[in-house]
């Protein structure tokens, strides 16, 4: 049980740091364009490898990667929680209704069974590929559309197997 708390803390602390730094303090991603020696002469320009000044290094746009990771982590964790909660709530409601409905068994099993055998990650890749990889001409859709599309597809992929598990646990 202590191990679960340890891993939970490892997940939550970077998110809290990112939320405090970016959302509360309105912090910006730190930039380092050039490295200077003690005389003030330019030694090198970005990108830089990891060092004490830039833990994860600096990319070619002069942004510190540690700050970029913190910025993206808080958004990714929030989306992960939203997707998991929405799919779980929908699956619990539908699974409960199906558990008490005697006529839904055969059709439901025919729809859900393939989701147990076809890896959901492959289905997600196939369905999300049009919005994951930017074509040469650029994306045809807005970034908001792509984010909502990702969320809806991932929720729809998670729901069938979760419904089946909820239904089975309620029947027993």
C-alpha positions as CSV (number, residue, x, y, z in Angstrom):
1,X,0.0,0.0,0.0
2,X,2.9,2.3,0.7
3,X,4.2,1.8,-2.8
4,X,0.8,3.0,-4.3
5,X,1.1,6.2,-2.3
6,X,4.7,6.7,-3.4
7,X,3.7,6.4,-7.1
8,X,0.7,8.6,-6.6
9,X,2.9,11.3,-5.1
10,X,5.3,10.9,-8.0
11,X,2.4,11.6,-10.4
12,X,0.8,14.4,-8.4
13,X,3.9,16.5,-7.4
14,X,4.9,17.5,-10.9
15,X,1.3,18.4,-11.8
16,X,1.0,20.6,-8.7
17,X,4.4,22.3,-9.5
18,X,3.2,22.9,-13.1
19,X,-0.2,24.2,-12.0
20,X,1.4,26.6,-9.4
21,X,4.1,27.8,-11.8
22,X,2.1,28.2,-15.0
23,X,-1.5,28.8,-13.8
24,X,-1.1,30.6,-10.5
25,X,2.2,32.5,-10.9
26,X,1.8,32.9,-14.7
27,X,5.3,31.6,-15.3
28,X,6.8,31.3,-18.7
29,X,9.1,28.7,-20.2
30,X,12.7,29.6,-19.4
31,X,14.9,30.4,-22.4
32,X,18.6,30.3,-23.0
33,X,19.8,31.6,-26.3
34,X,23.6,31.6,-25.8
35,X,26.2,30.2,-23.4
36,X,28.8,32.7,-22.3
37,X,32.2,32.2,-20.7
38,X,33.6,34.2,-17.8
39,X,34.7,37.0,-20.1
40,X,31.2,37.4,-21.6
41,X,32.1,35.9,-24.9
42,X,29.6,33.7,-26.6
43,X,30.6,30.0,-26.4
44,X,27.7,28.3,-28.1
45,X,24.1,28.8,-29.2
46,X,21.1,26.5,-28.5
47,X,20.4,23.6,-28.5
48,X,22.3,22.5,-25.4
49,X,22.7,19.1,-23.8
50,X,21.5,18.5,-20.2
51,X,23.5,20.4,-17.6
52,X,23.1,21.9,-14.1
53,X,21.6,25.0,-15.6
54,X,19.1,23.1,-17.9
55,X,18.3,19.7,-16.4
56,X,16.7,18.2,-19.5
57,X,18.7,20.4,-21.9
58,X,17.6,23.3,-24.2
59,X,15.9,22.7,-27.6
60,X,16.7,24.4,-30.9
61,X,14.1,27.1,-30.0
62,X,16.1,28.0,-26.9
63,X,13.4,26.6,-24.5
64,X,14.4,24.7,-21.4
65,X,12.9,21.2,-21.9
66,X,12.2,20.7,-18.1
67,X,9.8,23.7,-18.3
68,X,8.2,22.3,-21.5
69,X,7.7,18.9,-19.8
70,X,6.1,20.5,-16.8
71,X,3.8,22.6,-19.0
72,X,2.6,19.6,-21.0
73,X,2.4,17.2,-18.0
74,X,-0.3,19.2,-16.2
75,X,-2.4,19.3,-19.3
76,X,-1.9,15.7,-20.2
77,X,-2.7,14.6,-16.6
78,X,-5.9,16.7,-16.6
79,X,-7.0,15.2,-19.9
80,X,-6.2,11.7,-18.7
81,X,-8.4,12.2,-15.6
82,X,-11.3,13.7,-17.7
83,X,-11.2,10.8,-20.2
84,X,-11.1,8.2,-17.4
85,X,-13.8,9.7,-15.4
86,X,-16.2,10.3,-18.3
87,X,-15.7,6.8,-19.7
88,X,-16.2,5.3,-16.2
89,X,-19.3,7.2,-15.5
90,X,-20.9,6.4,-18.8
91,X,-19.8,2.7,-18.5
92,X,-21.3,2.4,-15.0
93,X,-24.6,3.9,-16.1
94,X,-24.9,1.8,-19.2
95,X,-23.5,-1.4,-17.6
96,X,-25.9,-1.1,-14.7
97,X,-28.9,-0.7,-17.1
98,X,-27.7,-3.7,-19.2
99,X,-27.2,-5.9,-16.1
100,X,-30.8,-5.5,-15.2
101,X,-32.1,-5.8,-18.7
102,X,-32.4,-9.5,-19.6
103,X,-32.9,-9.0,-23.4
104,X,-29.5,-7.2,-24.1
105,X,-27.2,-10.2,-23.7
106,X,-26.5,-11.7,-27.1
107,X,-26.4,-8.4,-29.1
108,X,-24.2,-6.7,-26.5
109,X,-21.8,-9.6,-26.4
110,X,-21.5,-9.5,-30.2
111,X,-20.6,-5.8,-30.1
112,X,-18.2,-6.0,-27.2
113,X,-16.3,-9.2,-27.8
114,X,-14.1,-7.8,-30.5
115,X,-12.9,-5.1,-28.1
116,X,-11.4,-7.8,-25.9
117,X,-9.4,-9.3,-28.8
118,X,-8.4,-6.3,-30.9
119,X,-5.9,-4.2,-29.0
120,X,-7.5,-0.8,-28.3
121,X,-4.2,0.9,-28.9
122,X,-4.3,-0.3,-32.5
123,X,-7.8,1.0,-32.9
124,X,-6.9,4.3,-31.4
125,X,-3.9,4.6,-33.7
126,X,-6.1,3.9,-36.8
127,X,-8.9,6.3,-35.7
128,X,-6.6,9.1,-34.5
129,X,-4.0,9.0,-37.3
130,X,-5.7,11.6,-39.4
131,X,-5.4,14.2,-36.6
132,X,-2.1,13.0,-35.1
133,X,0.2,13.5,-38.0
134,X,0.3,16.9,-39.7
135,X,0.2,16.8,-43.5
136,X,2.5,19.1,-45.6
137,X,-0.4,21.5,-46.2
138,X,-1.1,21.7,-42.4
139,X,-4.1,20.5,-40.5
140,X,-7.5,21.0,-42.0
141,X,-9.2,21.3,-38.6
142,X,-8.6,23.6,-35.6
143,X,-6.6,22.5,-32.6
144,X,-9.8,22.5,-30.5
145,X,-11.5,20.1,-32.8
146,X,-8.5,17.8,-32.7
147,X,-8.4,17.8,-28.9
148,X,-12.2,17.1,-28.6
149,X,-11.9,14.4,-31.3
150,X,-9.1,12.7,-29.3
151,X,-11.1,12.8,-26.1
152,X,-14.3,11.4,-27.8
153,X,-12.4,8.6,-29.6
154,X,-10.5,7.5,-26.5
155,X,-13.7,7.6,-24.4
156,X,-15.6,5.6,-27.0
157,X,-12.8,3.0,-27.1
158,X,-12.7,2.6,-23.4
159,X,-16.5,2.3,-22.8
160,X,-17.4,-1.2,-24.3
161,X,-14.9,-3.2,-22.3
162,X,-15.7,-1.2,-19.1
163,X,-19.4,-1.7,-19.7
164,X,-18.9,-5.5,-20.0
165,X,-16.8,-5.6,-16.8
166,X,-19.4,-3.5,-14.9
167,X,-22.3,-5.7,-16.2
168,X,-20.5,-8.9,-15.3
169,X,-19.7,-7.7,-11.8
170,X,-23.3,-6.7,-11.2
171,X,-24.7,-10.0,-12.5
172,X,-22.6,-12.0,-10.1
